């Protein structure tokens, strides 16, 4: 028996998030991933591939592409700069 619960579709939830924050759910998730990646990138014991897998990327190239598009530098370039 259904009780007075609201069920939101993924599209409706995405719409509400965008309306409230001004950012899409994908933008919010990507921003958080990049924040975590920036912290982990300075661990010299981990390769970029290991960091990518830890963050849930199946292929390190996808991680590197996203990182470069958001930060302006590849993960290796960013690691060497700082």
PyMOL Python script that loads the backbone (N, CA, C, O; Angstrom):
from pymol import cmd

cmd.read_pdbstr("""\
ATOM      1  N   UNK A   1       0.847  -1.174   0.000  1.00  0.00           N
ATOM      2  CA  UNK A   1       0.000   0.000   0.000  1.00  0.00           C
ATOM      3  C   UNK A   1       0.898   1.244   0.000  1.00  0.00           C
ATOM      4  O   UNK A   1       1.830   1.346   0.797  1.00  0.00           O
ATOM      5  N   UNK A   2       0.613   2.159  -0.877  1.00  0.00           N
ATOM      6  CA  UNK A   2       1.399   3.387  -0.963  1.00  0.00           C
ATOM      7  C   UNK A   2       0.982   4.357   0.126  1.00  0.00           C
ATOM      8  O   UNK A   2      -0.201   4.623   0.338  1.00  0.00           O
ATOM      9  N   UNK A   3       1.953   4.858   0.784  1.00  0.00           N
ATOM     10  CA  UNK A   3       1.686   5.910   1.759  1.00  0.00           C
ATOM     11  C   UNK A   3       2.037   7.224   1.119  1.00  0.00           C
ATOM     12  O   UNK A   3       2.681   7.215   0.069  1.00  0.00           O
ATOM     13  N   UNK A   4       1.686   8.274   1.638  1.00  0.00           N
ATOM     14  CA  UNK A   4       1.828   9.599   1.064  1.00  0.00           C
ATOM     15  C   UNK A   4       3.298   9.966   0.839  1.00  0.00           C
ATOM     16  O   UNK A   4       3.840  10.828   1.532  1.00  0.00           O
ATOM     17  N   UNK A   5       3.946   9.303  -0.141  1.00  0.00           N
ATOM     18  CA  UNK A   5       5.347   9.570  -0.451  1.00  0.00           C
ATOM     19  C   UNK A   5       5.437  10.200  -1.835  1.00  0.00           C
ATOM     20  O   UNK A   5       4.617   9.940  -2.716  1.00  0.00           O
ATOM     21  N   UNK A   6       6.449  11.028  -1.995  1.00  0.00           N
ATOM     22  CA  UNK A   6       6.685  11.612  -3.312  1.00  0.00           C
ATOM     23  C   UNK A   6       7.798  10.831  -3.985  1.00  0.00           C
ATOM     24  O   UNK A   6       8.805  10.497  -3.362  1.00  0.00           O
ATOM     25  N   UNK A   7       7.608  10.548  -5.246  1.00  0.00           N
ATOM     26  CA  UNK A   7       8.625   9.889  -6.032  1.00  0.00           C
ATOM     27  C   UNK A   7       9.031  10.834  -7.140  1.00  0.00           C
ATOM     28  O   UNK A   7       8.192  11.295  -7.914  1.00  0.00           O
ATOM     29  N   UNK A   8      10.335  11.125  -7.217  1.00  0.00           N
ATOM     30  CA  UNK A   8      10.833  12.041  -8.225  1.00  0.00           C
ATOM     31  C   UNK A   8      11.572  11.269  -9.307  1.00  0.00           C
ATOM     32  O   UNK A   8      12.384  10.391  -9.015  1.00  0.00           O
ATOM     33  N   UNK A   9      11.288  11.597 -10.535  1.00  0.00           N
ATOM     34  CA  UNK A   9      12.064  11.001 -11.613  1.00  0.00           C
ATOM     35  C   UNK A   9      13.449  11.643 -11.598  1.00  0.00           C
ATOM     36  O   UNK A   9      13.641  12.712 -11.019  1.00  0.00           O
ATOM     37  N   UNK A  10      14.403  10.985 -12.237  1.00  0.00           N
ATOM     38  CA  UNK A  10      15.766  11.530 -12.306  1.00  0.00           C
ATOM     39  C   UNK A  10      15.757  12.890 -12.989  1.00  0.00           C
ATOM     40  O   UNK A  10      16.480  13.797 -12.575  1.00  0.00           O
ATOM     41  N   UNK A  11      14.948  13.038 -14.029  1.00  0.00           N
ATOM     42  CA  UNK A  11      14.878  14.319 -14.737  1.00  0.00           C
ATOM     43  C   UNK A  11      14.319  15.423 -13.849  1.00  0.00           C
ATOM     44  O   UNK A  11      14.824  16.545 -13.852  1.00  0.00           O
ATOM     45  N   UNK A  12      13.284  15.104 -13.094  1.00  0.00           N
ATOM     46  CA  UNK A  12      12.677  16.107 -12.218  1.00  0.00           C
ATOM     47  C   UNK A  12      13.645  16.479 -11.098  1.00  0.00           C
ATOM     48  O   UNK A  12      13.768  17.651 -10.744  1.00  0.00           O
ATOM     49  N   UNK A  13      14.329  15.484 -10.544  1.00  0.00           N
ATOM     50  CA  UNK A  13      15.323  15.755  -9.514  1.00  0.00           C
ATOM     51  C   UNK A  13      16.420  16.656 -10.067  1.00  0.00           C
ATOM     52  O   UNK A  13      16.820  17.622  -9.416  1.00  0.00           O
ATOM     53  N   UNK A  14      16.909  16.344 -11.270  1.00  0.00           N
ATOM     54  CA  UNK A  14      17.933  17.167 -11.918  1.00  0.00           C
ATOM     55  C   UNK A  14      17.459  18.597 -12.119  1.00  0.00           C
ATOM     56  O   UNK A  14      18.217  19.545 -11.915  1.00  0.00           O
ATOM     57  N   UNK A  15      16.211  18.748 -12.516  1.00  0.00           N
ATOM     58  CA  UNK A  15      15.631  20.077 -12.705  1.00  0.00           C
ATOM     59  C   UNK A  15      15.620  20.848 -11.386  1.00  0.00           C
ATOM     60  O   UNK A  15      15.970  22.027 -11.354  1.00  0.00           O
ATOM     61  N   UNK A  16      15.220  20.189 -10.301  1.00  0.00           N
ATOM     62  CA  UNK A  16      15.162  20.851  -8.997  1.00  0.00           C
ATOM     63  C   UNK A  16      16.557  21.258  -8.523  1.00  0.00           C
ATOM     64  O   UNK A  16      16.735  22.340  -7.964  1.00  0.00           O
ATOM     65  N   UNK A  17      17.541  20.392  -8.746  1.00  0.00           N
ATOM     66  CA  UNK A  17      18.921  20.714  -8.354  1.00  0.00           C
ATOM     67  C   UNK A  17      19.413  21.923  -9.135  1.00  0.00           C
ATOM     68  O   UNK A  17      19.994  22.842  -8.558  1.00  0.00           O
ATOM     69  N   UNK A  18      19.181  21.927 -10.445  1.00  0.00           N
ATOM     70  CA  UNK A  18      19.631  23.045 -11.283  1.00  0.00           C
ATOM     71  C   UNK A  18      18.943  24.339 -10.857  1.00  0.00           C
ATOM     72  O   UNK A  18      19.573  25.394 -10.797  1.00  0.00           O
ATOM     73  N   UNK A  19      17.662  24.253 -10.565  1.00  0.00           N
ATOM     74  CA  UNK A  19      16.909  25.437 -10.157  1.00  0.00           C
ATOM     75  C   UNK A  19      17.444  25.987  -8.832  1.00  0.00           C
ATOM     76  O   UNK A  19      17.540  27.202  -8.654  1.00  0.00           O
ATOM     77  N   UNK A  20      17.787  25.103  -7.922  1.00  0.00           N
ATOM     78  CA  UNK A  20      18.246  25.507  -6.593  1.00  0.00           C
ATOM     79  C   UNK A  20      19.689  26.002  -6.590  1.00  0.00           C
ATOM     80  O   UNK A  20      20.007  26.984  -5.919  1.00  0.00           O
ATOM     81  N   UNK A  21      20.572  25.322  -7.343  1.00  0.00           N
ATOM     82  CA  UNK A  21      22.003  25.624  -7.272  1.00  0.00           C
ATOM     83  C   UNK A  21      22.539  26.405  -8.470  1.00  0.00           C
ATOM     84  O   UNK A  21      23.592  27.037  -8.390  1.00  0.00           O
ATOM     85  N   UNK A  22      21.803  26.356  -9.577  1.00  0.00           N
ATOM     86  CA  UNK A  22      22.292  26.988 -10.797  1.00  0.00           C
ATOM     87  C   UNK A  22      23.249  26.104 -11.569  1.00  0.00           C
ATOM     88  O   UNK A  22      23.759  26.504 -12.616  1.00  0.00           O
ATOM     89  N   UNK A  23      23.501  24.890 -11.056  1.00  0.00           N
ATOM     90  CA  UNK A  23      24.393  23.945 -11.718  1.00  0.00           C
ATOM     91  C   UNK A  23      23.665  22.624 -11.935  1.00  0.00           C
ATOM     92  O   UNK A  23      22.789  22.239 -11.161  1.00  0.00           O
ATOM     93  N   UNK A  24      24.053  21.943 -13.011  1.00  0.00           N
ATOM     94  CA  UNK A  24      23.460  20.629 -13.247  1.00  0.00           C
ATOM     95  C   UNK A  24      24.072  19.619 -12.280  1.00  0.00           C
ATOM     96  O   UNK A  24      25.130  19.860 -11.698  1.00  0.00           O
ATOM     97  N   UNK A  25      23.396  18.492 -12.118  1.00  0.00           N
ATOM     98  CA  UNK A  25      23.925  17.450 -11.238  1.00  0.00           C
ATOM     99  C   UNK A  25      25.281  16.971 -11.747  1.00  0.00           C
ATOM    100  O   UNK A  25      26.173  16.689 -10.947  1.00  0.00           O
ATOM    101  N   UNK A  26      25.449  16.876 -13.052  1.00  0.00           N
ATOM    102  CA  UNK A  26      26.730  16.457 -13.625  1.00  0.00           C
ATOM    103  C   UNK A  26      27.832  17.446 -13.273  1.00  0.00           C
ATOM    104  O   UNK A  26      28.935  17.035 -12.914  1.00  0.00           O
ATOM    105  N   UNK A  27      27.556  18.732 -13.368  1.00  0.00           N
ATOM    106  CA  UNK A  27      28.549  19.757 -13.009  1.00  0.00           C
ATOM    107  C   UNK A  27      28.953  19.653 -11.536  1.00  0.00           C
ATOM    108  O   UNK A  27      30.128  19.795 -11.198  1.00  0.00           O
ATOM    109  N   UNK A  28      27.985  19.409 -10.677  1.00  0.00           N
ATOM    110  CA  UNK A  28      28.260  19.291  -9.243  1.00  0.00           C
ATOM    111  C   UNK A  28      29.141  18.070  -8.978  1.00  0.00           C
ATOM    112  O   UNK A  28      30.106  18.159  -8.218  1.00  0.00           O
ATOM    113  N   UNK A  29      28.824  16.950  -9.586  1.00  0.00           N
ATOM    114  CA  UNK A  29      29.603  15.728  -9.396  1.00  0.00           C
ATOM    115  C   UNK A  29      31.015  15.910  -9.941  1.00  0.00           C
ATOM    116  O   UNK A  29      31.984  15.531  -9.283  1.00  0.00           O
ATOM    117  N   UNK A  30      31.142  16.483 -11.130  1.00  0.00           N
ATOM    118  CA  UNK A  30      32.460  16.688 -11.717  1.00  0.00           C
ATOM    119  C   UNK A  30      33.306  17.646 -10.872  1.00  0.00           C
ATOM    120  O   UNK A  30      34.504  17.425 -10.699  1.00  0.00           O
ATOM    121  N   UNK A  31      32.705  18.678 -10.360  1.00  0.00           N
ATOM    122  CA  UNK A  31      33.431  19.628  -9.508  1.00  0.00           C
ATOM    123  C   UNK A  31      33.965  18.934  -8.265  1.00  0.00           C
ATOM    124  O   UNK A  31      35.109  19.159  -7.870  1.00  0.00           O
ATOM    125  N   UNK A  32      33.151  18.100  -7.652  1.00  0.00           N
ATOM    126  CA  UNK A  32      33.584  17.368  -6.460  1.00  0.00           C
ATOM    127  C   UNK A  32      34.707  16.395  -6.810  1.00  0.00           C
ATOM    128  O   UNK A  32      35.680  16.286  -6.065  1.00  0.00           O
ATOM    129  N   UNK A  33      34.586  15.690  -7.930  1.00  0.00           N
ATOM    130  CA  UNK A  33      35.637  14.767  -8.364  1.00  0.00           C
ATOM    131  C   UNK A  33      36.966  15.492  -8.547  1.00  0.00           C
ATOM    132  O   UNK A  33      38.014  14.994  -8.137  1.00  0.00           O
ATOM    133  N   UNK A  34      36.916  16.653  -9.155  1.00  0.00           N
ATOM    134  CA  UNK A  34      38.141  17.424  -9.400  1.00  0.00           C
ATOM    135  C   UNK A  34      38.739  17.899  -8.079  1.00  0.00           C
ATOM    136  O   UNK A  34      39.960  17.881  -7.918  1.00  0.00           O
ATOM    137  N   UNK A  35      37.907  18.322  -7.135  1.00  0.00           N
ATOM    138  CA  UNK A  35      38.406  18.742  -5.814  1.00  0.00           C
ATOM    139  C   UNK A  35      39.165  17.603  -5.144  1.00  0.00           C
ATOM    140  O   UNK A  35      40.259  17.803  -4.615  1.00  0.00           O
ATOM    141  N   UNK A  36      38.584  16.412  -5.169  1.00  0.00           N
ATOM    142  CA  UNK A  36      39.222  15.247  -4.558  1.00  0.00           C
ATOM    143  C   UNK A  36      40.491  14.883  -5.327  1.00  0.00           C
ATOM    144  O   UNK A  36      41.511  14.556  -4.720  1.00  0.00           O
ATOM    145  N   UNK A  37      40.434  14.937  -6.642  1.00  0.00           N
ATOM    146  CA  UNK A  37      41.594  14.615  -7.473  1.00  0.00           C
ATOM    147  C   UNK A  37      42.753  15.562  -7.183  1.00  0.00           C
ATOM    148  O   UNK A  37      43.903  15.131  -7.107  1.00  0.00           O
ATOM    149  N   UNK A  38      42.458  16.839  -7.024  1.00  0.00           N
ATOM    150  CA  UNK A  38      43.513  17.822  -6.725  1.00  0.00           C
ATOM    151  C   UNK A  38      44.213  17.494  -5.413  1.00  0.00           C
ATOM    152  O   UNK A  38      45.419  17.712  -5.290  1.00  0.00           O
ATOM    153  N   UNK A  39      43.485  16.976  -4.436  1.00  0.00           N
ATOM    154  CA  UNK A  39      44.088  16.592  -3.163  1.00  0.00           C
ATOM    155  C   UNK A  39      44.975  15.357  -3.327  1.00  0.00           C
ATOM    156  O   UNK A  39      46.072  15.283  -2.772  1.00  0.00           O
ATOM    157  N   UNK A  40      44.478  14.394  -4.099  1.00  0.00           N
ATOM    158  CA  UNK A  40      45.194  13.124  -4.242  1.00  0.00           C
ATOM    159  C   UNK A  40      46.368  13.191  -5.208  1.00  0.00           C
ATOM    160  O   UNK A  40      47.278  12.365  -5.132  1.00  0.00           O
ATOM    161  N   UNK A  41      46.360  14.150  -6.104  1.00  0.00           N
ATOM    162  CA  UNK A  41      47.368  14.214  -7.163  1.00  0.00           C
ATOM    163  C   UNK A  41      48.771  14.424  -6.593  1.00  0.00           C
ATOM    164  O   UNK A  41      49.759  14.085  -7.245  1.00  0.00           O
ATOM    165  N   UNK A  42      48.867  14.979  -5.388  1.00  0.00           N
ATOM    166  CA  UNK A  42      50.173  15.275  -4.800  1.00  0.00           C
ATOM    167  C   UNK A  42      50.758  14.116  -4.005  1.00  0.00           C
ATOM    168  O   UNK A  42      51.842  14.236  -3.434  1.00  0.00           O
ATOM    169  N   UNK A  43      50.048  13.001  -3.965  1.00  0.00           N
ATOM    170  CA  UNK A  43      50.594  11.806  -3.313  1.00  0.00           C
ATOM    171  C   UNK A  43      51.549  11.137  -4.291  1.00  0.00           C
ATOM    172  O   UNK A  43      51.101  10.513  -5.254  1.00  0.00           O
ATOM    173  N   UNK A  44      52.863  11.252  -4.067  1.00  0.00           N
ATOM    174  CA  UNK A  44      53.835  10.723  -5.024  1.00  0.00           C
ATOM    175  C   UNK A  44      53.824   9.202  -5.144  1.00  0.00           C
ATOM    176  O   UNK A  44      54.374   8.648  -6.096  1.00  0.00           O
ATOM    177  N   UNK A  45      53.203   8.532  -4.187  1.00  0.00           N
ATOM    178  CA  UNK A  45      53.162   7.071  -4.235  1.00  0.00           C
ATOM    179  C   UNK A  45      52.071   6.541  -5.164  1.00  0.00           C
ATOM    180  O   UNK A  45      52.007   5.340  -5.426  1.00  0.00           O
ATOM    181  N   UNK A  46      51.213   7.437  -5.662  1.00  0.00           N
ATOM    182  CA  UNK A  46      50.109   7.013  -6.527  1.00  0.00           C
ATOM    183  C   UNK A  46      50.293   7.554  -7.935  1.00  0.00           C
ATOM    184  O   UNK A  46      50.661   8.713  -8.129  1.00  0.00           O
ATOM    185  N   UNK A  47      50.034   6.707  -8.901  1.00  0.00           N
ATOM    186  CA  UNK A  47      50.067   7.144 -10.289  1.00  0.00           C
ATOM    187  C   UNK A  47      48.734   7.800 -10.642  1.00  0.00           C
ATOM    188  O   UNK A  47      47.749   7.665  -9.915  1.00  0.00           O
ATOM    189  N   UNK A  48      48.719   8.495 -11.743  1.00  0.00           N
ATOM    190  CA  UNK A  48      47.473   9.117 -12.209  1.00  0.00           C
ATOM    191  C   UNK A  48      46.433   8.034 -12.484  1.00  0.00           C
ATOM    192  O   UNK A  48      45.247   8.231 -12.219  1.00  0.00           O
ATOM    193  N   UNK A  49      46.868   6.899 -13.012  1.00  0.00           N
ATOM    194  CA  UNK A  49      45.942   5.790 -13.277  1.00  0.00           C
ATOM    195  C   UNK A  49      45.297   5.289 -11.991  1.00  0.00           C
ATOM    196  O   UNK A  49      44.093   5.035 -11.961  1.00  0.00           O
ATOM    197  N   UNK A  50      46.081   5.147 -10.937  1.00  0.00           N
ATOM    198  CA  UNK A  50      45.532   4.691  -9.656  1.00  0.00           C
ATOM    199  C   UNK A  50      44.501   5.682  -9.122  1.00  0.00           C
ATOM    200  O   UNK A  50      43.449   5.284  -8.623  1.00  0.00           O
ATOM    201  N   UNK A  51      44.803   6.946  -9.228  1.00  0.00           N
ATOM    202  CA  UNK A  51      43.865   7.984  -8.769  1.00  0.00           C
ATOM    203  C   UNK A  51      42.578   7.914  -9.585  1.00  0.00           C
ATOM    204  O   UNK A  51      41.480   8.005  -9.037  1.00  0.00           O
ATOM    205  N   UNK A  52      42.721   7.753 -10.882  1.00  0.00           N
ATOM    206  CA  UNK A  52      41.543   7.659 -11.758  1.00  0.00           C
ATOM    207  C   UNK A  52      40.662   6.487 -11.352  1.00  0.00           C
ATOM    208  O   UNK A  52      39.444   6.638 -11.250  1.00  0.00           O
ATOM    209  N   UNK A  53      41.260   5.320 -11.118  1.00  0.00           N
ATOM    210  CA  UNK A  53      40.473   4.146 -10.720  1.00  0.00           C
ATOM    211  C   UNK A  53      39.821   4.350  -9.356  1.00  0.00           C
ATOM    212  O   UNK A  53      38.678   3.942  -9.150  1.00  0.00           O
ATOM    213  N   UNK A  54      40.536   4.977  -8.424  1.00  0.00           N
ATOM    214  CA  UNK A  54      39.965   5.258  -7.097  1.00  0.00           C
ATOM    215  C   UNK A  54      38.740   6.159  -7.191  1.00  0.00           C
ATOM    216  O   UNK A  54      37.811   6.043  -6.392  1.00  0.00           O
ATOM    217  N   UNK A  55      38.747   7.048  -8.163  1.00  0.00           N
ATOM    218  CA  UNK A  55      37.626   7.982  -8.329  1.00  0.00           C
ATOM    219  C   UNK A  55      36.500   7.407  -9.178  1.00  0.00           C
ATOM    220  O   UNK A  55      35.496   8.076  -9.418  1.00  0.00           O
ATOM    221  N   UNK A  56      36.665   6.168  -9.630  1.00  0.00           N
ATOM    222  CA  UNK A  56      35.586   5.493 -10.342  1.00  0.00           C
ATOM    223  C   UNK A  56      35.663   5.544 -11.852  1.00  0.00           C
ATOM    224  O   UNK A  56      34.708   5.153 -12.525  1.00  0.00           O
ATOM    225  N   UNK A  57      36.755   6.007 -12.399  1.00  0.00           N
ATOM    226  CA  UNK A  57      36.909   6.043 -13.849  1.00  0.00           C
ATOM    227  C   UNK A  57      37.379   4.677 -14.335  1.00  0.00           C
ATOM    228  O   UNK A  57      38.288   4.088 -13.751  1.00  0.00           O
ATOM    229  N   UNK A  58      36.767   4.175 -15.399  1.00  0.00           N
ATOM    230  CA  UNK A  58      37.179   2.886 -15.958  1.00  0.00           C
ATOM    231  C   UNK A  58      38.475   3.012 -16.741  1.00  0.00           C
ATOM    232  O   UNK A  58      39.263   2.070 -16.823  1.00  0.00           O
ATOM    233  N   UNK A  59      38.683   4.181 -17.310  1.00  0.00           N
ATOM    234  CA  UNK A  59      39.881   4.413 -18.117  1.00  0.00           C
ATOM    235  C   UNK A  59      40.547   5.708 -17.662  1.00  0.00           C
ATOM    236  O   UNK A  59      39.876   6.732 -17.539  1.00  0.00           O
ATOM    237  N   UNK A  60      41.858   5.680 -17.409  1.00  0.00           N
ATOM    238  CA  UNK A  60      42.556   6.883 -16.959  1.00  0.00           C
ATOM    239  C   UNK A  60      42.478   8.035 -17.961  1.00  0.00           C
ATOM    240  O   UNK A  60      42.558   9.202 -17.576  1.00  0.00           O
ATOM    241  N   UNK A  61      42.322   7.708 -19.247  1.00  0.00           N
ATOM    242  CA  UNK A  61      42.232   8.761 -20.264  1.00  0.00           C
ATOM    243  C   UNK A  61      41.009   9.640 -20.031  1.00  0.00           C
ATOM    244  O   UNK A  61      41.065  10.853 -20.230  1.00  0.00           O
ATOM    245  N   UNK A  62      39.905   9.028 -19.610  1.00  0.00           N
ATOM    246  CA  UNK A  62      38.685   9.806 -19.351  1.00  0.00           C
ATOM    247  C   UNK A  62      38.904  10.766 -18.186  1.00  0.00           C
ATOM    248  O   UNK A  62      38.467  11.917 -18.223  1.00  0.00           O
ATOM    249  N   UNK A  63      39.581  10.279 -17.157  1.00  0.00           N
ATOM    250  CA  UNK A  63      39.906  11.129 -16.014  1.00  0.00           C
ATOM    251  C   UNK A  63      40.808  12.282 -16.446  1.00  0.00           C
ATOM    252  O   UNK A  63      40.558  13.435 -16.095  1.00  0.00           O
ATOM    253  N   UNK A  64      41.851  11.972 -17.203  1.00  0.00           N
ATOM    254  CA  UNK A  64      42.799  13.000 -17.640  1.00  0.00           C
ATOM    255  C   UNK A  64      42.109  14.050 -18.501  1.00  0.00           C
ATOM    256  O   UNK A  64      42.389  15.242 -18.376  1.00  0.00           O
ATOM    257  N   UNK A  65      41.213  13.609 -19.372  1.00  0.00           N
ATOM    258  CA  UNK A  65      40.481  14.545 -20.230  1.00  0.00           C
ATOM    259  C   UNK A  65      39.600  15.477 -19.403  1.00  0.00           C
ATOM    260  O   UNK A  65      39.579  16.685 -19.639  1.00  0.00           O
ATOM    261  N   UNK A  66      38.874  14.920 -18.438  1.00  0.00           N
ATOM    262  CA  UNK A  66      38.016  15.737 -17.573  1.00  0.00           C
ATOM    263  C   UNK A  66      38.863  16.695 -16.742  1.00  0.00           C
ATOM    264  O   UNK A  66      38.522  17.871 -16.616  1.00  0.00           O
ATOM    265  N   UNK A  67      39.951  16.207 -16.181  1.00  0.00           N
ATOM    266  CA  UNK A  67      40.818  17.038 -15.356  1.00  0.00           C
ATOM    267  C   UNK A  67      41.337  18.215 -16.163  1.00  0.00           C
ATOM    268  O   UNK A  67      41.295  19.356 -15.703  1.00  0.00           O
ATOM    269  N   UNK A  68      41.825  17.940 -17.365  1.00  0.00           N
ATOM    270  CA  UNK A  68      42.376  19.012 -18.195  1.00  0.00           C
ATOM    271  C   UNK A  68      41.291  20.014 -18.592  1.00  0.00           C
ATOM    272  O   UNK A  68      41.549  21.217 -18.633  1.00  0.00           O
ATOM    273  N   UNK A  69      40.091  19.536 -18.883  1.00  0.00           N
ATOM    274  CA  UNK A  69      39.016  20.457 -19.281  1.00  0.00           C
ATOM    275  C   UNK A  69      38.583  21.356 -18.123  1.00  0.00           C
ATOM    276  O   UNK A  69      38.183  22.499 -18.348  1.00  0.00           O
ATOM    277  N   UNK A  70      38.659  20.857 -16.894  1.00  0.00           N
ATOM    278  CA  UNK A  70      38.220  21.636 -15.733  1.00  0.00           C
ATOM    279  C   UNK A  70      39.326  22.498 -15.124  1.00  0.00           C
ATOM    280  O   UNK A  70      39.059  23.591 -14.624  1.00  0.00           O
ATOM    281  N   UNK A  71      40.575  22.005 -15.165  1.00  0.00           N
ATOM    282  CA  UNK A  71      41.679  22.686 -14.485  1.00  0.00           C
ATOM    283  C   UNK A  71      42.553  23.469 -15.466  1.00  0.00           C
ATOM    284  O   UNK A  71      43.167  24.472 -15.101  1.00  0.00           O
ATOM    285  N   UNK A  72      42.599  22.999 -16.710  1.00  0.00           N
ATOM    286  CA  UNK A  72      43.426  23.666 -17.706  1.00  0.00           C
ATOM    287  C   UNK A  72      44.787  23.014 -17.889  1.00  0.00           C
ATOM    288  O   UNK A  72      45.557  23.406 -18.765  1.00  0.00           O
ATOM    289  N   UNK A  73      45.080  22.025 -17.065  1.00  0.00           N
ATOM    290  CA  UNK A  73      46.343  21.288 -17.139  1.00  0.00           C
ATOM    291  C   UNK A  73      46.050  19.805 -17.004  1.00  0.00           C
ATOM    292  O   UNK A  73      45.068  19.415 -16.373  1.00  0.00           O
ATOM    293  N   UNK A  74      46.894  18.985 -17.593  1.00  0.00           N
ATOM    294  CA  UNK A  74      46.753  17.542 -17.396  1.00  0.00           C
ATOM    295  C   UNK A  74      47.129  17.225 -15.950  1.00  0.00           C
ATOM    296  O   UNK A  74      47.789  18.035 -15.298  1.00  0.00           O
ATOM    297  N   UNK A  75      46.721  16.066 -15.437  1.00  0.00           N
ATOM    298  CA  UNK A  75      47.099  15.725 -14.064  1.00  0.00           C
ATOM    299  C   UNK A  75      48.609  15.746 -13.838  1.00  0.00           C
ATOM    300  O   UNK A  75      49.068  16.205 -12.792  1.00  0.00           O
ATOM    301  N   UNK A  76      49.381  15.260 -14.797  1.00  0.00           N
ATOM    302  CA  UNK A  76      50.842  15.266 -14.648  1.00  0.00           C
ATOM    303  C   UNK A  76      51.403  16.679 -14.659  1.00  0.00           C
ATOM    304  O   UNK A  76      52.301  16.999 -13.880  1.00  0.00           O
ATOM    305  N   UNK A  77      50.881  17.519 -15.533  1.00  0.00           N
ATOM    306  CA  UNK A  77      51.322  18.920 -15.569  1.00  0.00           C
ATOM    307  C   UNK A  77      50.994  19.611 -14.243  1.00  0.00           C
ATOM    308  O   UNK A  77      51.817  20.350 -13.702  1.00  0.00           O
ATOM    309  N   UNK A  78      49.802  19.368 -13.731  1.00  0.00           N
ATOM    310  CA  UNK A  78      49.368  19.979 -12.465  1.00  0.00           C
ATOM    311  C   UNK A  78      50.256  19.504 -11.320  1.00  0.00           C
ATOM    312  O   UNK A  78      50.637  20.284 -10.446  1.00  0.00           O
ATOM    313  N   UNK A  79      50.576  18.223 -11.340  1.00  0.00           N
ATOM    314  CA  UNK A  79      51.441  17.650 -10.300  1.00  0.00           C
ATOM    315  C   UNK A  79      52.814  18.322 -10.310  1.00  0.00           C
ATOM    316  O   UNK A  79      53.369  18.599  -9.247  1.00  0.00           O
ATOM    317  N   UNK A  80      53.364  18.585 -11.485  1.00  0.00           N
ATOM    318  CA  UNK A  80      54.695  19.190 -11.600  1.00  0.00           C
ATOM    319  C   UNK A  80      54.689  20.670 -11.243  1.00  0.00           C
ATOM    320  O   UNK A  80      55.697  21.197 -10.772  1.00  0.00           O
ATOM    321  N   UNK A  81      53.568  21.346 -11.460  1.00  0.00           N
ATOM    322  CA  UNK A  81      53.482  22.786 -11.186  1.00  0.00           C
ATOM    323  C   UNK A  81      53.529  23.087  -9.698  1.00  0.00           C
ATOM    324  O   UNK A  81      54.115  24.085  -9.277  1.00  0.00           O
ATOM    325  N   UNK A  82      52.926  22.240  -8.920  1.00  0.00           N
ATOM    326  CA  UNK A  82      52.767  22.538  -7.490  1.00  0.00           C
ATOM    327  C   UNK A  82      53.643  21.706  -6.615  1.00  0.00           C
ATOM    328  O   UNK A  82      53.611  21.851  -5.393  1.00  0.00           O
TER     329      UNK A  82
END
""", "prot")
cmd.dss("prot")
cmd.show_as("cartoon", "prot")
cmd.util.cbc("prot")
cmd.orient("prot")
